[in-house]
Amino acid sequence: MDFLMSGVAACGACVFTNPLEVVKTRMQLQGELQAPGTYQRHYRNVFHAFFTIGKVDGLAALQKGLGPALLYQFLMNGIRLGTYGLAESRGYLHTNEGTHSPVRSAAAGALAGVMGAYLGSPIYMVKTHLQAQAASEIAVGHQYKHQGMFQALTEIGQKHGLVGLWRGAVGGLPRVVIGSSTQLCTFSSIKDLLSQWEIFPPQSWKVALAAAMVSGVAVVVAMTPFDVASTRLYNQPTDTRGKGLMYRGILDALLQTARTEGFFGMYKGIGASYFRLGPHTILSLFFWDQLRSFYNTYAK
């Protein structure tokens, strides 16, 4: 039940934040390995990107990749939050004195995130491909011509085998390790502090909401460079053997980006990342916390 509630909570958040994921993906691919000022900026900021995509590709394009996004969220966060929830409910995240341990929380969050992200990696790759697809006048990054999630998975599997389906998976793990450990550690720590300080009534939904808001900011700052690199690793063109033609791995992607586009190149799309990750973190953790509370109160 922990895994099911976690997956449902993440999917609920994804429906609201997927348009921001589309915007974030395109802004991260814009000007890929090009010096600032040498390329046309189709997307000047988050709001301009929304307007441009809606105008050129149509409003439906803002929900591109929703199918794989929902499936990925259910798999990844079902495993991630479910595993973390089990560890928390069994007392593994507390010291012998009964206080919350940030170190144990961060380690559990990272381990749970790695398991979920690796399993869902093929879905995440296809999601990235679909969200990057655009009309030629506003296209950024490599353009795959997928017709949908199942067609894309079948085509990649036939061309490159199972190895091709998990291309970029290892490179994407640092993004998840940092993001998941930061998210769950800060969420649990802030929630514990707020409960101790008695700022809100006991068991109030405001405790989870406030903790999730703080957690969202921390996640965006820590994870964005790795998110940019991960998006580019998944979306890069490949040779006939399925090997990436632009980057050798996560470190190479980070170094090339920083060298060519500068330090702020690693933070491309941070505005979209905040508007996406912030609400997604808040909604998913809030839904997760409330579903668990409801289940523990009425279903057990």
N, C-alpha and C positions, 0 to 999 in steps of 0.2 A: 504493500500500500504506500510506503514511503516513496518508492520509485515512481509509482503511478501518479501520485500527487505532485511530485517534483516535475515530471514531464508535462502534466497538464498546466501547472503554473507557468512554466517557461513558454509553452505554446500560447497561452493567454497574453503574455507580454509581447510575444513575437508578432501577433496580428497588428498591434498598434505601432510597433517600432520598425517593421520591415521596410517601409518607404525610406526611413532614415538610413537603413542598411544599404539600400540601392544608392542613395546619394553618397554615403561614405565610401562605398566601393569605387565609384566613378571618380571621386575627388582624390582618392589614394592612387589611382592609376593615371591621373592627369599629369602630363609632363614627366612621365616615367623616364628616368636617366637622361633628362635634358636640363641644362642650366636654366635657372630662373630668368624669365624675360625672353627666352628664345622660342617659345611655343605659344600657340593660341590657347587662352584660358576659356574653355567653354563654360566652366562652372566657377564663378567668382567667389561665391560663398554658399552657405547652406540654402538660403532662401532663393537665391538666383538659380541654384541647381534644381530645386523643386519646380520653379517656374519654367526653366528650359526643358527639363525632361517632360513635364506635362504638356508643354506647347508642341514640342517636336515629336516625341514618341507617343504622346497620349497619356491621359491620366492613369490608365491601366498599367502603364509601364512602371509606375511608382510601387506597384506590388509585384514586380518581376521576381521570380525565384521564391515566391511564397511557399509553394509546395515543399521543395527541399529544405527551406528555412524552418518550416514547422517540424518536419521529420527530424532534422538535425537537432533542433532544440529539444524535442521529446527524447531522443536517444542520448544526446550529450548531457543535458541538464537532468534528465531522469536518473541517469547513472551518477552524475556529479553530486547533485543535491540529495539524492536518495542515499548514497553512500555516506555523505557527510552527516545527514540527519541521523542515520543509524549510529555512527560514531558518537554523535552528540548525545543521543538519547541513552546510550549505554555508559556514559560517563568518561569516555576515553579522552575528551577534550578538557578535562578539569584536573587540577592538581590534587594531591592527597588531602589538602586542606579544603577542597571543594570550590576553589576559585577558578575562573576561566583562564586557560593557558593559551596566549596568543601564538606561541611557538607550535604547539600541538595543533592548533586550529589552522595555522598557515600550512603545515605539513599535510594535514588531512585534506585541506582544500586543494592543494597542488596535486596530490596523488589521485584524488577523485576526479579532478579535471582532466588529467592525462588519460585516464581510462576512458572517460566519455568522449573526449576529443579524438582519440585515435580510432575508436570504433566508428565514429561519425564522419571521419575525414573525407571519404569519397563523396558523401552528400554535401559537405561544405565546399568541396572543390567545384562541383556542378552548380551549386548555388552561386558561387562567385562568377563562374562563366556566364550564367544566365543573366545575372544582374549587371554585368559589364556590357552585354549586348545592347547596341544602340544604333540609331540611324547614322549613316556615314558622316553627316555634317556635325554631329556632336559625339562621335565615337572616341573613346580613349582606351589605351592599352590594346592588347591582342584581342581580336574579335573571333570567338568561336561561333559556329553556326548551328547550335543545338536547337532542336524543336521542342524539347521538354526534358524533364528529369530522367525518365526511364530510357528514352532514346539516347541521351547523353551517356548514361551509365553503361548501356549496352554497347555503344560505339567505342567508348574508351576501353572497355573490357575486351572487346574483340580485337582491337588494334594493339593494345599493350598489355593485356592480361591483368591479373590481380595486382601486380606491382604497379601498373599504370593507374589503377584506381586509388592506390594509396600514395601516389606521387605528391610530395609536399607535406606528407603527414608528420614526418620527423621535424621538418622545419617549422611546422605550425605549433608544435608542442610548447616551445618557450612562451609563446603568446598566451597559451592556456594556463601554463604553470603559474606565470606571473599574475595573470588576470584572476584566475580562480583563487589562488592563495590570498591575494590582496582583498578580493571581494568578500570571501567568507570570513577571513580573519578580522577585517575591520567591521563587518556586519555583526558578528558575534560579540566582539569586544565592546563596540559602542552600545549595542543592545544591553549587554551586561552592566555597563556603567550607568546607563539611563535608568535601569531598574534599581540599581543601588542608590542612585541619587533621588529616586522617587519624584522625578520631574513630571511624569504622567501617572495616572492611576494604574494599579497593578493589572496586568494582562490587557492593557489598552492597545488597540491597533496603532496608535500614534507612536509607540515605542519602536515597532518594526518599521514604520514608515520613516521616522527620523534616522534610524540606523542605516536603512537602505539608501537614503539621500547622501549621507556622508560616505558610504561605501562606493557609490557611483562616481563621485569626484576622484577618489583615490584610484579606482580602477582605470579611469580614462588617462590619468597622468602616467601611471605605471605601464600601461599596456599599449598605448598608441604606436610607438615605434615598431614593436613586434607585430602589431596588427597590420601596419602598412607593409612590412616585409612579407608577412604571411599571405596577404592578398596578392601581392606581386608574384610570389612563388607559385601559388595555385593557378594564376591566370597566364603565366608566361607560355610562349609557344614551345613546342617540343619537336624533337627529331623523330625519325621513324621508329626508334627504339623507346620512345617515351621520355627521353632525357631532356631536361630543361635547357633552352638555348641562351638564356640570359643570366641565370644565377645558378651557382653550385650548391647553395644552401642558405640558411638563415643569416649567418654571419656575413657571407658574401653579399647578400641582398642589402643588409644594413650598411656595410662599408661602401658599396657602390652608390647607394642612395645618398649617404652623407657626403661622399666625395664629389658627386656630380651636382646634387641639388642643395647641398648645405645642410646644416644641423636641422633647420626647420623643415627640410624635405622629409625627415623622419616623422614629423608631426603633421603631415598633410591630412586634411580632413578631420582635424582634432575637434573642430566645431561640430561637425556631423557626428563624430564619435561620441562627443558628450551628449548631444541631443538624442542620440540613439542608445548609447550604453547607460547613460544616466537613467532615463525612464525605464529602459529594459531591466536594469539592475533593481530599480525601485519596485517596478511592477512584479517581476518574477519572484524576488525575495518576499515582497509583501503578500502576494498570492500564496506562495509556498508556506509562509509562516501562518497565515490565516487558515489554510486548508488543514495543516497539521493540528492547529488549535481546535478547529471544528471537529476533526476526526477523533482527537483525544477526548473531547468533551462529550460527543454524542454517539460515536460509533463503537467505542470500546466498551 
